[in-house]
Amino acid sequence: GPGEKEVGATATRWLVKRFGELGVTFDRILTWEATKHTSKELWRNVPLEIASVASFYGLPVSDVYGHPQHPWSVLMRIARPSDLVVVKLDIDTPVLEASLVEQLMSDANVSSRV
């Protein structure tokens, strides 16, 4: 959230470690961060083993289908049905987060990819 020193790196580090223990490696990690940060702030706590597969979008997400920053629209463009997709949703705007969760749960095309 705003002012977070590690810019979400703690949760990402945990996900990578935990899935790694299960034999799963990530080939792509997408993150959105509405709070403005310098590149140095964004990357300083990113584990080296994921730096080459991580992408940061320095823009807030949208819950409007088709919007360039709508996570489910992005997911539908890049993920194949056979891909393993893990979603960690933590948005500091509860109404927006609830809307995205509702979309994920109610849209079979999207939920079938997660």
Biopython code that builds the backbone (N, CA, C, O; Angstrom):
import numpy as np
from Bio.PDB.StructureBuilder import StructureBuilder

atoms = [
    (1, "GLY", "N", (0.818, -1.180, 0.000)),
    (1, "GLY", "CA", (0.000, 0.000, 0.000)),
    (1, "GLY", "C", (0.860, 1.242, 0.000)),
    (1, "GLY", "O", (2.086, 1.152, -0.065)),
    (2, "PRO", "N", (0.245, 2.371, 0.071)),
    (2, "PRO", "CA", (0.981, 3.631, 0.067)),
    (2, "PRO", "C", (2.037, 3.655, 1.170)),
    (2, "PRO", "O", (1.762, 3.321, 2.322)),
    (3, "GLY", "N", (3.236, 4.055, 0.795)),
    (3, "GLY", "CA", (4.315, 4.134, 1.767)),
    (3, "GLY", "C", (4.974, 2.808, 2.080)),
    (3, "GLY", "O", (5.911, 2.756, 2.877)),
    (4, "GLU", "N", (4.501, 1.732, 1.464)),
    (4, "GLU", "CA", (5.088, 0.431, 1.740)),
    (4, "GLU", "C", (6.526, 0.421, 1.242)),
    (4, "GLU", "O", (6.778, 0.641, 0.058)),
    (5, "LYS", "N", (7.463, 0.168, 2.138)),
    (5, "LYS", "CA", (8.876, 0.271, 1.797)),
    (5, "LYS", "C", (9.328, -0.778, 0.792)),
    (5, "LYS", "O", (10.208, -0.513, -0.028)),
    (6, "GLU", "N", (8.743, -1.948, 0.847)),
    (6, "GLU", "CA", (9.208, -3.012, -0.041)),
    (6, "GLU", "C", (8.337, -3.171, -1.275)),
    (6, "GLU", "O", (8.570, -4.084, -2.067)),
    (7, "VAL", "N", (7.354, -2.326, -1.464)),
    (7, "VAL", "CA", (6.518, -2.309, -2.659)),
    (7, "VAL", "C", (6.042, -3.709, -3.048)),
    (7, "VAL", "O", (6.215, -4.130, -4.192)),
    (8, "GLY", "N", (5.454, -4.416, -2.111)),
    (8, "GLY", "CA", (4.894, -5.729, -2.410)),
    (8, "GLY", "C", (5.894, -6.860, -2.534)),
    (8, "GLY", "O", (5.506, -7.999, -2.793)),
    (9, "ALA", "N", (7.171, -6.569, -2.355)),
    (9, "ALA", "CA", (8.195, -7.595, -2.555)),
    (9, "ALA", "C", (8.104, -8.713, -1.534)),
    (9, "ALA", "O", (8.441, -9.853, -1.853)),
    (10, "THR", "N", (7.662, -8.428, -0.321)),
    (10, "THR", "CA", (7.586, -9.455, 0.711)),
    (10, "THR", "C", (6.629, -10.565, 0.298)),
    (10, "THR", "O", (6.973, -11.743, 0.389)),
    (11, "ALA", "N", (5.439, -10.203, -0.151)),
    (11, "ALA", "CA", (4.461, -11.205, -0.576)),
    (11, "ALA", "C", (4.944, -11.944, -1.817)),
    (11, "ALA", "O", (4.769, -13.157, -1.928)),
    (12, "THR", "N", (5.548, -11.218, -2.744)),
    (12, "THR", "CA", (6.063, -11.859, -3.951)),
    (12, "THR", "C", (7.171, -12.838, -3.608)),
    (12, "THR", "O", (7.223, -13.946, -4.143)),
    (13, "ARG", "N", (8.051, -12.426, -2.718)),
    (13, "ARG", "CA", (9.143, -13.307, -2.291)),
    (13, "ARG", "C", (8.576, -14.577, -1.664)),
    (13, "ARG", "O", (9.056, -15.677, -1.940)),
    (14, "TRP", "N", (7.554, -14.428, -0.821)),
    (14, "TRP", "CA", (6.938, -15.588, -0.184)),
    (14, "TRP", "C", (6.313, -16.514, -1.229)),
    (14, "TRP", "O", (6.497, -17.730, -1.164)),
    (15, "LEU", "N", (5.576, -15.952, -2.194)),
    (15, "LEU", "CA", (4.953, -16.776, -3.232)),
    (15, "LEU", "C", (5.992, -17.552, -4.024)),
    (15, "LEU", "O", (5.831, -18.748, -4.266)),
    (16, "VAL", "N", (7.055, -16.873, -4.425)),
    (16, "VAL", "CA", (8.100, -17.534, -5.206)),
    (16, "VAL", "C", (8.745, -18.647, -4.391)),
    (16, "VAL", "O", (8.974, -19.743, -4.902)),
    (17, "LYS", "N", (9.036, -18.366, -3.121)),
    (17, "LYS", "CA", (9.664, -19.376, -2.251)),
    (17, "LYS", "C", (8.737, -20.567, -2.055)),
    (17, "LYS", "O", (9.153, -21.715, -2.211)),
    (18, "ARG", "N", (7.491, -20.298, -1.717)),
    (18, "ARG", "CA", (6.541, -21.380, -1.422)),
    (18, "ARG", "C", (6.274, -22.247, -2.650)),
    (18, "ARG", "O", (6.290, -23.475, -2.561)),
    (19, "PHE", "N", (6.032, -21.621, -3.781)),
    (19, "PHE", "CA", (5.793, -22.406, -4.993)),
    (19, "PHE", "C", (7.056, -23.128, -5.419)),
    (19, "PHE", "O", (6.981, -24.238, -5.947)),
    (20, "GLY", "N", (8.221, -22.521, -5.202)),
    (20, "GLY", "CA", (9.492, -23.181, -5.498)),
    (20, "GLY", "C", (9.651, -24.455, -4.694)),
    (20, "GLY", "O", (10.156, -25.455, -5.205)),
    (21, "GLU", "N", (9.220, -24.431, -3.426)),
    (21, "GLU", "CA", (9.265, -25.630, -2.587)),
    (21, "GLU", "C", (8.384, -26.741, -3.153)),
    (21, "GLU", "O", (8.615, -27.921, -2.891)),
    (22, "LEU", "N", (7.379, -26.356, -3.924)),
    (22, "LEU", "CA", (6.475, -27.321, -4.549)),
    (22, "LEU", "C", (6.932, -27.696, -5.962)),
    (22, "LEU", "O", (6.252, -28.441, -6.667)),
    (23, "GLY", "N", (8.097, -27.168, -6.366)),
    (23, "GLY", "CA", (8.637, -27.476, -7.677)),
    (23, "GLY", "C", (8.108, -26.604, -8.799)),
    (23, "GLY", "O", (8.285, -26.929, -9.974)),
    (24, "VAL", "N", (7.463, -25.505, -8.453)),
    (24, "VAL", "CA", (6.882, -24.612, -9.458)),
    (24, "VAL", "C", (7.743, -23.362, -9.582)),
    (24, "VAL", "O", (8.060, -22.711, -8.587)),
    (25, "THR", "N", (8.112, -23.039, -10.802)),
    (25, "THR", "CA", (8.809, -21.779, -11.060)),
    (25, "THR", "C", (7.911, -20.913, -11.938)),
    (25, "THR", "O", (7.112, -21.422, -12.724)),
    (26, "PHE", "N", (8.051, -19.622, -11.796)),
    (26, "PHE", "CA", (7.235, -18.691, -12.562)),
    (26, "PHE", "C", (7.980, -18.259, -13.811)),
    (26, "PHE", "O", (9.176, -17.971, -13.767)),
    (27, "ASP", "N", (7.255, -18.218, -14.934)),
    (27, "ASP", "CA", (7.883, -17.709, -16.144)),
    (27, "ASP", "C", (7.447, -16.281, -16.444)),
    (27, "ASP", "O", (7.960, -15.646, -17.365)),
    (28, "ARG", "N", (6.500, -15.784, -15.662)),
    (28, "ARG", "CA", (6.063, -14.403, -15.815)),
    (28, "ARG", "C", (5.343, -13.953, -14.556)),
    (28, "ARG", "O", (4.501, -14.673, -14.020)),
    (29, "ILE", "N", (5.682, -12.749, -14.084)),
    (29, "ILE", "CA", (5.013, -12.154, -12.931)),
    (29, "ILE", "C", (4.636, -10.732, -13.315)),
    (29, "ILE", "O", (5.493, -9.931, -13.687)),
    (30, "LEU", "N", (3.350, -10.425, -13.223)),
    (30, "LEU", "CA", (2.854, -9.093, -13.541)),
    (30, "LEU", "C", (2.376, -8.434, -12.259)),
    (30, "LEU", "O", (1.645, -9.044, -11.478)),
    (31, "THR", "N", (2.782, -7.204, -12.041)),
    (31, "THR", "CA", (2.336, -6.472, -10.859)),
    (31, "THR", "C", (1.923, -5.063, -11.257)),
    (31, "THR", "O", (2.532, -4.428, -12.117)),
    (32, "TRP", "N", (0.875, -4.602, -10.605)),
    (32, "TRP", "CA", (0.434, -3.229, -10.774)),
    (32, "TRP", "C", (0.644, -2.514, -9.454)),
    (32, "TRP", "O", (0.405, -3.080, -8.387)),
    (33, "GLU", "N", (1.084, -1.286, -9.525)),
    (33, "GLU", "CA", (1.298, -0.473, -8.325)),
    (33, "GLU", "C", (0.904, 0.955, -8.653)),
    (33, "GLU", "O", (1.565, 1.629, -9.443)),
    (34, "ALA", "N", (-0.184, 1.410, -8.035)),
    (34, "ALA", "CA", (-0.687, 2.759, -8.304)),
    (34, "ALA", "C", (0.185, 3.841, -7.674)),
    (34, "ALA", "O", (0.298, 4.943, -8.212)),
    (35, "THR", "N", (0.792, 3.531, -6.549)),
    (35, "THR", "CA", (1.640, 4.501, -5.865)),
    (35, "THR", "C", (2.921, 4.688, -6.662)),
    (35, "THR", "O", (3.563, 3.717, -7.063)),
    (36, "LYS", "N", (3.283, 5.935, -6.887)),
    (36, "LYS", "CA", (4.498, 6.223, -7.657)),
    (36, "LYS", "C", (5.739, 5.846, -6.857)),
    (36, "LYS", "O", (5.867, 6.193, -5.683)),
    (37, "HIS", "N", (6.642, 5.136, -7.506)),
    (37, "HIS", "CA", (7.922, 4.734, -6.921)),
    (37, "HIS", "C", (8.998, 4.903, -7.984)),
    (37, "HIS", "O", (8.715, 4.862, -9.181)),
    (38, "THR", "N", (10.213, 5.091, -7.541)),
    (38, "THR", "CA", (11.331, 5.115, -8.482)),
    (38, "THR", "C", (11.635, 3.677, -8.900)),
    (38, "THR", "O", (11.235, 2.724, -8.232)),
    (39, "SER", "N", (12.343, 3.542, -10.007)),
    (39, "SER", "CA", (12.758, 2.199, -10.438)),
    (39, "SER", "C", (13.583, 1.520, -9.365)),
    (39, "SER", "O", (13.442, 0.319, -9.134)),
    (40, "LYS", "N", (14.442, 2.279, -8.710)),
    (40, "LYS", "CA", (15.276, 1.713, -7.648)),
    (40, "LYS", "C", (14.409, 1.157, -6.515)),
    (40, "LYS", "O", (14.672, 0.068, -6.004)),
    (41, "GLU", "N", (13.374, 1.912, -6.124)),
    (41, "GLU", "CA", (12.470, 1.433, -5.067)),
    (41, "GLU", "C", (11.744, 0.165, -5.495)),
    (41, "GLU", "O", (11.581, -0.756, -4.695)),
    (42, "LEU", "N", (11.312, 0.110, -6.742)),
    (42, "LEU", "CA", (10.577, -1.056, -7.233)),
    (42, "LEU", "C", (11.433, -2.313, -7.280)),
    (42, "LEU", "O", (10.957, -3.400, -6.952)),
    (43, "TRP", "N", (12.674, -2.177, -7.681)),
    (43, "TRP", "CA", (13.506, -3.339, -7.950)),
    (43, "TRP", "C", (14.418, -3.761, -6.813)),
    (43, "TRP", "O", (14.925, -4.883, -6.828)),
    (44, "ARG", "N", (14.645, -2.902, -5.828)),
    (44, "ARG", "CA", (15.670, -3.227, -4.829)),
    (44, "ARG", "C", (15.356, -4.462, -3.985)),
    (44, "ARG", "O", (16.282, -5.107, -3.493)),
    (45, "ASN", "N", (14.114, -4.801, -3.809)),
    (45, "ASN", "CA", (13.760, -5.964, -2.990)),
    (45, "ASN", "C", (13.215, -7.134, -3.795)),
    (45, "ASN", "O", (12.696, -8.098, -3.233)),
    (46, "VAL", "N", (13.336, -7.043, -5.117)),
    (46, "VAL", "CA", (12.871, -8.139, -5.965)),
    (46, "VAL", "C", (13.936, -9.233, -5.958)),
    (46, "VAL", "O", (15.095, -8.972, -6.279)),
    (47, "PRO", "N", (13.551, -10.444, -5.596)),
    (47, "PRO", "CA", (14.528, -11.545, -5.603)),
    (47, "PRO", "C", (15.157, -11.712, -6.992)),
    (47, "PRO", "O", (14.462, -11.639, -8.005)),
    (48, "LEU", "N", (16.445, -11.932, -7.028)),
    (48, "LEU", "CA", (17.155, -12.062, -8.299)),
    (48, "LEU", "C", (16.577, -13.161, -9.190)),
    (48, "LEU", "O", (16.560, -13.035, -10.414)),
    (49, "GLU", "N", (16.103, -14.244, -8.560)),
    (49, "GLU", "CA", (15.600, -15.361, -9.363)),
    (49, "GLU", "C", (14.329, -15.027, -10.137)),
    (49, "GLU", "O", (13.943, -15.786, -11.026)),
    (50, "ILE", "N", (13.668, -13.914, -9.823)),
    (50, "ILE", "CA", (12.475, -13.544, -10.587)),
    (50, "ILE", "C", (12.630, -12.226, -11.338)),
    (50, "ILE", "O", (11.717, -11.819, -12.057)),
    (51, "ALA", "N", (13.749, -11.564, -11.187)),
    (51, "ALA", "CA", (13.928, -10.255, -11.823)),
    (51, "ALA", "C", (13.728, -10.313, -13.334)),
    (51, "ALA", "O", (13.208, -9.366, -13.924)),
    (52, "SER", "N", (14.131, -11.401, -13.961)),
    (52, "SER", "CA", (14.025, -11.491, -15.413)),
    (52, "SER", "C", (12.609, -11.810, -15.897)),
    (52, "SER", "O", (12.332, -11.717, -17.092)),
    (53, "VAL", "N", (11.716, -12.185, -14.984)),
    (53, "VAL", "CA", (10.346, -12.515, -15.392)),
    (53, "VAL", "C", (9.310, -11.553, -14.817)),
    (53, "VAL", "O", (8.114, -11.711, -15.060)),
    (54, "ALA", "N", (9.762, -10.563, -14.059)),
    (54, "ALA", "CA", (8.845, -9.624, -13.412)),
    (54, "ALA", "C", (8.627, -8.390, -14.278)),
    (54, "ALA", "O", (9.560, -7.859, -14.880)),
    (55, "SER", "N", (7.378, -7.950, -14.328)),
    (55, "SER", "CA", (7.016, -6.713, -15.015)),
    (55, "SER", "C", (6.184, -5.872, -14.059)),
    (55, "SER", "O", (5.265, -6.378, -13.415)),
    (56, "PHE", "N", (6.508, -4.593, -13.969)),
    (56, "PHE", "CA", (5.770, -3.675, -13.118)),
    (56, "PHE", "C", (5.001, -2.691, -13.982)),
    (56, "PHE", "O", (5.547, -2.104, -14.917)),
    (57, "TYR", "N", (3.731, -2.520, -13.658)),
    (57, "TYR", "CA", (2.910, -1.496, -14.286)),
    (57, "TYR", "C", (2.700, -0.404, -13.246)),
    (57, "TYR", "O", (2.028, -0.628, -12.239)),
    (58, "GLY", "N", (3.257, 0.748, -13.476)),
    (58, "GLY", "CA", (3.163, 1.855, -12.526)),
    (58, "GLY", "C", (1.882, 2.635, -12.679)),
    (58, "GLY", "O", (1.889, 3.866, -12.686)),
    (59, "LEU", "N", (0.790, 1.923, -12.799)),
    (59, "LEU", "CA", (-0.526, 2.514, -12.991)),
    (59, "LEU", "C", (-1.537, 1.764, -12.133)),
    (59, "LEU", "O", (-1.340, 0.589, -11.823)),
    (60, "PRO", "N", (-2.604, 2.429, -11.752)),
    (60, "PRO", "CA", (-3.638, 1.709, -10.999)),
    (60, "PRO", "C", (-4.396, 0.740, -11.904)),
    (60, "PRO", "O", (-4.528, 0.976, -13.105)),
    (61, "VAL", "N", (-4.887, -0.338, -11.327)),
    (61, "VAL", "CA", (-5.713, -1.271, -12.089)),
    (61, "VAL", "C", (-7.087, -0.659, -12.319)),
    (61, "VAL", "O", (-7.495, 0.290, -11.650)),
    (62, "SER", "N", (-7.769, -1.228, -13.273)),
    (62, "SER", "CA", (-9.129, -0.831, -13.593)),
    (62, "SER", "C", (-10.019, -2.058, -13.487)),
    (62, "SER", "O", (-9.555, -3.181, -13.689)),
    (63, "ASP", "N", (-11.285, -1.855, -13.174)),
    (63, "ASP", "CA", (-12.223, -2.984, -13.179)),
    (63, "ASP", "C", (-13.130, -2.943, -14.410)),
    (63, "ASP", "O", (-14.178, -3.588, -14.438)),
    (64, "VAL", "N", (-12.720, -2.181, -15.424)),
    (64, "VAL", "CA", (-13.486, -2.062, -16.654)),
    (64, "VAL", "C", (-12.915, -3.034, -17.688)),
    (64, "VAL", "O", (-11.760, -2.917, -18.098)),
    (65, "TYR", "N", (-13.749, -4.000, -18.103)),
    (65, "TYR", "CA", (-13.310, -4.965, -19.110)),
    (65, "TYR", "C", (-12.810, -4.232, -20.348)),
    (65, "TYR", "O", (-13.427, -3.271, -20.808)),
    (66, "GLY", "N", (-11.685, -4.696, -20.880)),
    (66, "GLY", "CA", (-11.108, -4.109, -22.072)),
    (66, "GLY", "C", (-10.147, -2.969, -21.805)),
    (66, "GLY", "O", (-9.375, -2.597, -22.688)),
    (67, "HIS", "N", (-10.177, -2.409, -20.609)),
    (67, "HIS", "CA", (-9.244, -1.333, -20.252)),
    (67, "HIS", "C", (-7.827, -1.912, -20.230)),
    (67, "HIS", "O", (-7.635, -3.041, -19.779)),
    (68, "PRO", "N", (-6.831, -1.156, -20.711)),
    (68, "PRO", "CA", (-5.454, -1.684, -20.740)),
    (68, "PRO", "C", (-4.906, -2.114, -19.376)),
    (68, "PRO", "O", (-3.992, -2.936, -19.317)),
    (69, "GLN", "N", (-5.448, -1.571, -18.277)),
    (69, "GLN", "CA", (-4.967, -1.936, -16.944)),
    (69, "GLN", "C", (-5.966, -2.825, -16.193)),
    (69, "GLN", "O", (-5.911, -2.928, -14.967)),
    (70, "HIS", "N", (-6.867, -3.458, -16.924)),
    (70, "HIS", "CA", (-7.817, -4.407, -16.320)),
    (70, "HIS", "C", (-7.127, -5.767, -16.255)),
    (70, "HIS", "O", (-6.874, -6.368, -17.299)),
    (71, "PRO", "N", (-6.815, -6.271, -15.054)),
    (71, "PRO", "CA", (-6.015, -7.499, -14.950)),
    (71, "PRO", "C", (-6.621, -8.704, -15.655)),
    (71, "PRO", "O", (-5.885, -9.512, -16.221)),
    (72, "TRP", "N", (-7.934, -8.847, -15.636)),
    (72, "TRP", "CA", (-8.529, -10.029, -16.269)),
    (72, "TRP", "C", (-8.473, -9.913, -17.787)),
    (72, "TRP", "O", (-8.340, -10.929, -18.470)),
    (73, "SER", "N", (-8.569, -8.709, -18.331)),
    (73, "SER", "CA", (-8.411, -8.531, -19.782)),
    (73, "SER", "C", (-6.983, -8.857, -20.198)),
    (73, "SER", "O", (-6.760, -9.502, -21.222)),
    (74, "VAL", "N", (-6.014, -8.407, -19.398)),
    (74, "VAL", "CA", (-4.611, -8.734, -19.670)),
    (74, "VAL", "C", (-4.416, -10.244, -19.587)),
    (74, "VAL", "O", (-3.773, -10.840, -20.451)),
    (75, "LEU", "N", (-4.971, -10.859, -18.549)),
    (75, "LEU", "CA", (-4.858, -12.310, -18.371)),
    (75, "LEU", "C", (-5.406, -13.056, -19.585)),
    (75, "LEU", "O", (-4.778, -13.998, -20.068)),
    (76, "MET", "N", (-6.558, -12.644, -20.074)),
    (76, "MET", "CA", (-7.172, -13.335, -21.207)),
    (76, "MET", "C", (-6.346, -13.173, -22.484)),
    (76, "MET", "O", (-6.388, -14.040, -23.357)),
    (77, "ARG", "N", (-5.599, -12.079, -22.604)),
    (77, "ARG", "CA", (-4.760, -11.880, -23.783)),
    (77, "ARG", "C", (-3.483, -12.708, -23.739)),
    (77, "ARG", "O", (-2.980, -13.113, -24.787)),
    (78, "ILE", "N", (-2.946, -12.969, -22.544)),
    (78, "ILE", "CA", (-1.622, -13.584, -22.495)),
    (78, "ILE", "C", (-1.588, -15.014, -21.971)),
    (78, "ILE", "O", (-0.634, -15.741, -22.249)),
    (79, "ALA", "N", (-2.598, -15.434, -21.222)),
    (79, "ALA", "CA", (-2.565, -16.775, -20.615)),
    (79, "ALA", "C", (-3.343, -17.771, -21.469)),
    (79, "ALA", "O", (-4.434, -17.487, -21.962)),
    (80, "ARG", "N", (-2.751, -18.929, -21.622)),
    (80, "ARG", "CA", (-3.430, -20.036, -22.296)),
    (80, "ARG", "C", (-4.193, -20.844, -21.240)),
    (80, "ARG", "O", (-3.839, -20.807, -20.061)),
    (81, "PRO", "N", (-5.223, -21.563, -21.648)),
    (81, "PRO", "CA", (-5.961, -22.385, -20.684)),
    (81, "PRO", "C", (-5.076, -23.395, -19.957)),
    (81, "PRO", "O", (-5.380, -23.761, -18.822)),
    (82, "SER", "N", (-3.995, -23.851, -20.576)),
    (82, "SER", "CA", (-3.125, -24.845, -19.946)),
    (82, "SER", "C", (-2.106, -24.223, -18.977)),
    (82, "SER", "O", (-1.398, -24.952, -18.283)),
    (83, "ASP", "N", (-2.025, -22.906, -18.924)),
    (83, "ASP", "CA", (-1.072, -22.238, -18.030)),
    (83, "ASP", "C", (-1.513, -22.342, -16.570)),
    (83, "ASP", "O", (-2.706, -22.370, -16.266)),
    (84, "LEU", "N", (-0.547, -22.397, -15.694)),
    (84, "LEU", "CA", (-0.819, -22.297, -14.265)),
    (84, "LEU", "C", (-0.763, -20.815, -13.916)),
    (84, "LEU", "O", (0.287, -20.186, -14.045)),
    (85, "VAL", "N", (-1.878, -20.258, -13.478)),
    (85, "VAL", "CA", (-1.960, -18.844, -13.146)),
    (85, "VAL", "C", (-2.268, -18.704, -11.666)),
    (85, "VAL", "O", (-3.232, -19.282, -11.162)),
    (86, "VAL", "N", (-1.445, -17.937, -10.980)),
    (86, "VAL", "CA", (-1.638, -17.652, -9.562)),
    (86, "VAL", "C", (-1.948, -16.174, -9.447)),
    (86, "VAL", "O", (-1.246, -15.345, -10.026)),
    (87, "VAL", "N", (-2.990, -15.836, -8.708)),
    (87, "VAL", "CA", (-3.373, -14.438, -8.531)),
    (87, "VAL", "C", (-3.245, -14.080, -7.062)),
    (87, "VAL", "O", (-3.786, -14.758, -6.188)),
    (88, "LYS", "N", (-2.519, -13.002, -6.808)),
    (88, "LYS", "CA", (-2.472, -12.392, -5.478)),
    (88, "LYS", "C", (-3.065, -11.011, -5.647)),
    (88, "LYS", "O", (-2.463, -10.138, -6.271)),
    (89, "LEU", "N", (-4.230, -10.818, -5.097)),
    (89, "LEU", "CA", (-4.949, -9.567, -5.252)),
    (89, "LEU", "C", (-4.923, -8.815, -3.931)),
    (89, "LEU", "O", (-5.442, -9.298, -2.925)),
    (90, "ASP", "N", (-4.322, -7.639, -3.934)),
    (90, "ASP", "CA", (-4.229, -6.817, -2.727)),
    (90, "ASP", "C", (-4.274, -5.365, -3.156)),
    (90, "ASP", "O", (-3.241, -4.740, -3.395)),
    (91, "ILE", "N", (-5.474, -4.843, -3.248)),
    (91, "ILE", "CA", (-5.677, -3.478, -3.711)),
    (91, "ILE", "C", (-6.143, -2.648, -2.519)),
    (91, "ILE", "O", (-6.983, -3.083, -1.731)),
    (92, "ASP", "N", (-5.591, -1.463, -2.405)),
    (92, "ASP", "CA", (-5.905, -0.604, -1.258)),
    (92, "ASP", "C", (-7.236, 0.127, -1.391)),
    (92, "ASP", "O", (-7.559, 0.990, -0.575)),
    (93, "THR", "N", (-7.998, -0.214, -2.409)),
    (93, "THR", "CA", (-9.334, 0.347, -2.605)),
    (93, "THR", "C", (-10.318, -0.813, -2.539)),
    (93, "THR", "O", (-10.497, -1.522, -3.529)),
    (94, "PRO", "N", (-10.964, -1.023, -1.383)),
    (94, "PRO", "CA", (-11.828, -2.198, -1.202)),
    (94, "PRO", "C", (-12.913, -2.359, -2.259)),
    (94, "PRO", "O", (-13.201, -3.484, -2.665)),
    (95, "VAL", "N", (-13.519, -1.271, -2.713)),
    (95, "VAL", "CA", (-14.586, -1.384, -3.714)),
    (95, "VAL", "C", (-14.029, -1.937, -5.022)),
    (95, "VAL", "O", (-14.658, -2.785, -5.655)),
    (96, "LEU", "N", (-12.863, -1.466, -5.427)),
    (96, "LEU", "CA", (-12.223, -1.950, -6.649)),
    (96, "LEU", "C", (-11.817, -3.414, -6.501)),
    (96, "LEU", "O", (-12.040, -4.217, -7.407)),
    (97, "GLU", "N", (-11.226, -3.756, -5.370)),
    (97, "GLU", "CA", (-10.830, -5.150, -5.127)),
    (97, "GLU", "C", (-12.049, -6.068, -5.149)),
    (97, "GLU", "O", (-12.007, -7.137, -5.757)),
    (98, "ALA", "N", (-13.129, -5.660, -4.495)),
    (98, "ALA", "CA", (-14.349, -6.481, -4.469)),
    (98, "ALA", "C", (-14.915, -6.661, -5.876)),
    (98, "ALA", "O", (-15.385, -7.745, -6.222)),
    (99, "SER", "N", (-14.872, -5.614, -6.678)),
    (99, "SER", "CA", (-15.361, -5.706, -8.049)),
    (99, "SER", "C", (-14.543, -6.711, -8.853)),
    (99, "SER", "O", (-15.107, -7.518, -9.591)),
    (100, "LEU", "N", (-13.227, -6.670, -8.717)),
    (100, "LEU", "CA", (-12.366, -7.615, -9.438)),
    (100, "LEU", "C", (-12.576, -9.050, -8.962)),
    (100, "LEU", "O", (-12.575, -9.976, -9.773)),
    (101, "VAL", "N", (-12.754, -9.242, -7.668)),
    (101, "VAL", "CA", (-13.022, -10.581, -7.136)),
    (101, "VAL", "C", (-14.349, -11.094, -7.685)),
    (101, "VAL", "O", (-14.445, -12.250, -8.098)),
    (102, "GLU", "N", (-15.362, -10.251, -7.691)),
    (102, "GLU", "CA", (-16.664, -10.644, -8.233)),
    (102, "GLU", "C", (-16.547, -11.033, -9.698)),
    (102, "GLU", "O", (-17.134, -12.027, -10.126)),
    (103, "GLN", "N", (-15.793, -10.256, -10.473)),
    (103, "GLN", "CA", (-15.589, -10.581, -11.882)),
    (103, "GLN", "C", (-14.894, -11.934, -12.030)),
    (103, "GLN", "O", (-15.282, -12.756, -12.860)),
    (104, "LEU", "N", (-13.880, -12.148, -11.229)),
    (104, "LEU", "CA", (-13.132, -13.410, -11.281)),
    (104, "LEU", "C", (-14.044, -14.594, -10.971)),
    (104, "LEU", "O", (-13.972, -15.632, -11.628)),
    (105, "MET", "N", (-14.895, -14.429, -9.972)),
    (105, "MET", "CA", (-15.769, -15.531, -9.564)),
    (105, "MET", "C", (-16.930, -15.753, -10.533)),
    (105, "MET", "O", (-17.400, -16.879, -10.688)),
    (106, "SER", "N", (-17.390, -14.693, -11.179)),
    (106, "SER", "CA", (-18.592, -14.834, -12.006)),
    (106, "SER", "C", (-18.310, -15.030, -13.481)),
    (106, "SER", "O", (-19.214, -15.420, -14.221)),
    (107, "ASP", "N", (-17.117, -14.782, -13.933)),
    (107, "ASP", "CA", (-16.774, -14.924, -15.353)),
    (107, "ASP", "C", (-16.026, -16.237, -15.561)),
    (107, "ASP", "O", (-14.852, -16.358, -15.210)),
    (108, "ALA", "N", (-16.711, -17.208, -16.130)),
    (108, "ALA", "CA", (-16.110, -18.551, -16.312)),
    (108, "ALA", "C", (-14.899, -18.514, -17.226)),
    (108, "ALA", "O", (-13.978, -19.310, -17.048)),
    (109, "ASN", "N", (-14.873, -17.615, -18.198)),
    (109, "ASN", "CA", (-13.702, -17.509, -19.073)),
    (109, "ASN", "C", (-12.462, -17.105, -18.284)),
    (109, "ASN", "O", (-11.371, -17.627, -18.513)),
    (110, "VAL", "N", (-12.639, -16.183, -17.365)),
    (110, "VAL", "CA", (-11.515, -15.718, -16.549)),
    (110, "VAL", "C", (-11.166, -16.757, -15.487)),
    (110, "VAL", "O", (-10.004, -17.141, -15.356)),
    (111, "SER", "N", (-12.152, -17.210, -14.736)),
    (111, "SER", "CA", (-11.872, -18.138, -13.636)),
    (111, "SER", "C", (-11.300, -19.462, -14.136)),
    (111, "SER", "O", (-10.600, -20.146, -13.390)),
    (112, "SER", "N", (-11.581, -19.831, -15.364)),
    (112, "SER", "CA", (-11.015, -21.073, -15.899)),
    (112, "SER", "C", (-9.511, -20.954, -16.143)),
    (112, "SER", "O", (-8.835, -21.968, -16.320)),
    (113, "ARG", "N", (-8.989, -19.757, -16.154)),
    (113, "ARG", "CA", (-7.553, -19.532, -16.375)),
    (113, "ARG", "C", (-6.782, -19.430, -15.070)),
    (113, "ARG", "O", (-5.551, -19.399, -15.073)),
    (114, "VAL", "N", (-7.492, -19.380, -13.966)),
    (114, "VAL", "CA", (-6.830, -19.207, -12.652)),
    (114, "VAL", "C", (-6.939, -20.495, -11.858)),
    (114, "VAL", "O", (-6.451, -20.568, -10.730)),
]
sb = StructureBuilder()
sb.init_structure("model")
sb.init_model(0)
sb.init_chain("A")
sb.init_seg("    ")
for serial, (resi, resn, name, xyz) in enumerate(atoms, 1):
    if name == "N":
        sb.init_residue(resn, " ", resi, " ")
    sb.init_atom(name, np.array(xyz, "f"), 0.0, 1.0, " ", f" {name:<3s}", serial, name[0])
structure = sb.get_structure()
